[in-house]
Amino acid sequence: MRQLYVTAASKVGCVRPNNEDMVLVGSSFIRNDEFQTRLEVRDDNRLIVAVADGMGGHLSGEVASSEALHNFQFFFNDIPSGLDDEHFKTMMAAWLQSINAIIDSKGRVDETLKGMGTTLVGLCAYEGQVFSLNCGDSRLYRLRHGSLSQLTTDHSFNKEVGMEKHCSIITNCIGGGANSSFFDIERMTDELLPNDIYLLCSDGLTDMLNDQKIEQLLKRGADARALCNAAEIAGGLDNVSACVIDVES
C-alpha cells in the first residue's frame, strides 16, 4: 500500500475568458477551484489522477476536457478485474477510439463543438499497479532527490522537428479531428518511491515556468495552488492546471 497526498488546482489565468482545463482526482473534478486529499494505492481499489487541457475555441474546449475525464472515470471503474499489462493497454486504446468517436459525433450534431479536442495526462492505479498515460502535450514530471525529470514526451510539432521551444501545435490529442490518437502508457508501480513528488500539469504552467523554476518551487514545498499562482504572476497567458502528488513515507 502507498499513501499519496494530492493537491490540485485549475485556474483561468490572466488572459483567457474561460477555463478549458479540468483536473480529476479520484471522484472529484476540479475547474476554477482547488482541492486536496489523501489517497491509498491498494490491491483492491482503482484511482485516477489526471489533467485535461481542452481546445477548440469558445466553450468547446471546456466540453471536450470535461467529456473526456467524466467518460474516462466511468470507463476505468468499469473495466474487468485481473487484467495483465497488455490487456490493460488494449482496454485503454479501445477507450481512446471510443471517446474520439463520441467527441467527433458531438461536433457533427452541434456546429459550435466541431473540431473540439483535449489532451490527457494521468496516473492510474489499477489493483495495486500504477500506470502513466499521455495523449498530447500536458506533462508528467517527477522530483526525486531534488532533481526534476519530465517523464512524458510532448506530442507536439516542435518535438517532431527538433525545436527546443514548446509550441501549441500538437500532433496527438483526443478529438480535434484526430483519426489515429494514441496513448503512451508506462507501468510505474515500482517507480513510486517514498518522498517522490509527481507533477501533472497543462502547458499553461510549463509555458510560463521553465523546468528550473518548477524544480525550485517544488523543492520549497509548493503545492498545486502555489504553482498555478506562480504561472499567473509570470503572465498567465493560458489556463493553468496542476496536480502535485507526494508519495508519503
PAPATI-809400 format. One line per 4 residues: number of its first residue (from 1); for each residue z, x, y of C-alpha. Coordinates in steps of 0.001 Angstrom, whole numbers, plus 500000, padded with zeros to 6 digits. Example, Ala and Ser with C-alpha at 12.3 -4.5 7.8 and 13.67 -1.06 7.14 Angstrom:
BEGIN
1 = 507800 512300 495500  507140 513670 498940 .
END
This chain:
BEGIN
1 = 500000 500000 500000  499143 501186 503518  500707 499875 506701  498430 499619 509745 .
5 = 499439 498987 513334  496468 497453 515133  495806 496821 518815  492641 495124 520087 .
9 = 491180 494285 523487  487909 492854 524763  487091 492724 528482  484129 491578 530554 .
13 = 484014 494806 532588  483233 495130 536274  479546 494129 536446  478554 491618 533769 .
17 = 479149 487896 534462  480235 487101 530890  481585 488876 527836  479185 489109 524883 .
21 = 481564 491263 522793  484023 489946 520230  486693 491599 518066  488005 490335 514725 .
25 = 491409 491421 513404  492408 489673 510203  492048 485998 511083  492201 486465 514882 .
29 = 489139 486527 517142  489551 488328 520464  487389 487942 523574  488644 488327 527145 .
33 = 492057 488928 525629  494375 491446 523986  496042 491411 520582  498367 493446 518417 .
37 = 499621 493099 514861  500641 494915 511705  498520 494648 508572  499035 495761 504974 .
41 = 496296 497068 502701  497280 495873 499236  495588 495347 495885  495991 491572 496235 .
45 = 494601 490976 499731  491490 491286 501895  491325 492317 505531  488643 492778 508195 .
49 = 488869 494658 511479  485530 494576 513303  483806 494804 516679  480563 492974 517509 .
53 = 478517 493632 520657  476181 490721 521362  472853 490947 523136  470147 488598 524312 .
57 = 470948 487585 527860  472707 484581 529426  475131 483181 526824  473126 484016 523695 .
61 = 474838 487382 523096  478175 485585 523057  476820 483164 520470  475427 485950 518256 .
65 = 478599 488056 518135  480780 485003 517531  478468 483582 514863  478289 486913 513036 .
69 = 482046 487526 512957  483047 483969 512063  480418 483843 509324  481374 487286 508033 .
73 = 485070 486396 507817  484275 483269 505797  481851 485106 503507  484124 488119 502960 .
77 = 487102 485999 501951  484895 484015 499555  483232 486854 497596  484249 487246 493934 .
81 = 487137 489435 492821  486706 492583 490782  483509 493927 492355  482782 497631 491925 .
85 = 481406 499673 494830  477741 498986 494097  478213 495251 493664  480306 495151 496843 .
89 = 477498 496849 498757  474972 494440 497231  477044 491491 498448  477234 492933 501955 .
93 = 473462 493473 502018  472928 489888 500868  475197 488600 503647  473269 490625 506215 .
97 = 469999 488975 505224  471690 485570 505296  473195 485963 508775  469866 487287 510085 .
101 = 468224 484087 508881  470963 481933 510419  470761 483604 513824  466961 483510 513759 .
105 = 466992 479785 512937  469302 479050 515862  466798 480785 518136  463977 478612 516833 .
109 = 465955 475430 517475  467254 476420 520918  464931 478418 523195  467899 479819 525160 .
113 = 469103 481558 521978  465760 483063 520990  465968 486785 520257  469768 486955 520346 .
117 = 471457 489594 518220  474583 491655 517760  475906 494929 516422  478755 495012 513929 .
121 = 481062 497883 513047  484093 497341 510886  486676 498428 508369  487150 496090 505407 .
125 = 489966 496196 502857  488917 494622 499569  491546 494516 496823  493019 497884 497777 .
129 = 489700 499577 498521  488665 500272 502113  485054 500395 503302  483428 501092 506652 .
133 = 480354 499075 507664  477991 499723 510531  474896 497992 511877  473883 499037 515391 .
137 = 475386 501396 517943  479004 500296 518108  481138 503097 516713  483946 504088 514361 .
141 = 485990 507178 515246  488928 508943 513614  491570 511069 515324  493166 513443 512808 .
145 = 495389 516401 513666  494444 516000 517331  490677 516178 516727  488324 513228 517249 .
149 = 485313 512653 514957  482642 509958 515076  482332 508588 511533  479343 506302 512077 .
153 = 475797 507111 513129  474296 505185 516051  471268 503141 515062  469592 503770 518399 .
157 = 466375 505128 519860  467978 508267 521249  469212 509271 517768  465747 508826 516294 .
161 = 464079 511056 518900  466924 513591 519083  468197 512804 522581  471886 513566 523152 .
165 = 472440 510930 525825  473021 507432 524452  470562 504707 525415  470808 500959 524992 .
169 = 467671 500633 522840  468926 500016 519305  466851 500272 516141  469041 498185 513824 .
173 = 471066 495044 514513  471996 491600 513229  469470 489085 514514  467500 490201 517541 .
177 = 464260 489558 515675  465084 492245 513106  463272 491904 509782  464882 494833 507964 .
181 = 468501 495133 509081  470789 497385 507040  474430 498406 506775  475704 501941 506495 .
185 = 478592 501422 504051  481067 504137 503106  484116 503960 500871  487104 505070 502964 .
189 = 490039 504378 500636  491097 507988 500171  490358 508827 503810  493157 506745 505348 .
193 = 495968 509270 505670  499350 508768 507339  499233 509385 511114  495433 508993 511275 .
197 = 494169 506893 514172  490918 504942 513830  488973 503505 516753  486319 500796 516582 .
201 = 484513 500155 519859  481435 498792 521584  479186 501051 523659  480799 499638 526785 .
205 = 483597 502091 526034  481579 505121 524957  479064 504836 527800  481940 505060 530293 .
209 = 484166 507576 528483  482893 510637 526637  484411 511730 523337  486603 514336 525009 .
213 = 488163 511724 527294  488670 509286 524402  490332 512057 522393  492675 512861 525293 .
217 = 493665 509221 525715  494307 508663 522005  496407 511843 521802  498518 510453 524641 .
221 = 499118 507284 522656  496588 504982 524345  496157 501599 522698  493057 499371 522860 .
225 = 494085 497864 526194  494531 501287 527806  491131 502458 526564  489367 499366 527929 .
229 = 491184 499715 531248  490055 503343 531473  486445 502270 530878  486711 499721 533676 .
233 = 488185 502313 536020  485243 504599 535164  482805 501894 536279  482917 499141 533668 .
237 = 479134 498735 533663  479170 496738 530414  481520 494556 528421  484073 496777 526742 .
241 = 485899 496221 523461  488123 498427 521354  490340 498242 518319  492831 501041 517612 .
245 = 494288 501327 514098  497294 503559 513473  497890 504428 509810  501674 504436 509676 .
249 = 503595 506993 507663 .
END
